[in-house]
Amino acid sequence: MLWDLRTAWPLAVIDTHNDKVLCADWWKGESVVSGGADSKLCISSDVCVL
């Protein structure tokens, strides 16, 4: 899940990681590139932000 610390609910769900997502950024419009505690770099398409 992608959290904003100022809210009580997640902004989006990124299901490609098995552990915590430590860093995320928008990439090429509608995609998100993320790195996690599971040592993976993932690109997720069509991430819906609430």
N, C-alpha and C positions, 0 to 999 in steps of 0.2 A: 504494500500500500504506500501511496505517496501522501505524506502528511504536511500540513501547514501547522506549525506549533501554536498558532493563535486560535485554532479551531478545535472542536471536539470530535470531528469526523474527518475521514481521509478525503483528499482531493481526487484521487484516482487509485485504481488497483492495477499493479504491474505484476502479472502472474508468472513472469519468466524467471524469477529468482527463487532459490530455495531458502534464502535467509534474508536478512535486512537489506534494503536498498539504501546505500550510503550517499550516492550522488546521482542526480538526474538533471538533464537539460533537454530543451527542445532541439530537434534536428530535422532539417529540411521540411519545415511546415507542420505536418500532422504527426510526426514521429517523435519518440523520446528515446534518447540514448541514456543508459543507466549502468552504474557499477555497484556491485554489492559485496556483502561480507562473504559470499560464496565464491569470490574471486572470478566472477564472470562479468564481461562487458556485453550488454544486450541492447538491441534496437527493437523497440516495440512500435508497431504501427497503429494508427487510429485509436489513440488513448483518449478516452472521454474524461474530461475534467469536470467535476460537479460544480 
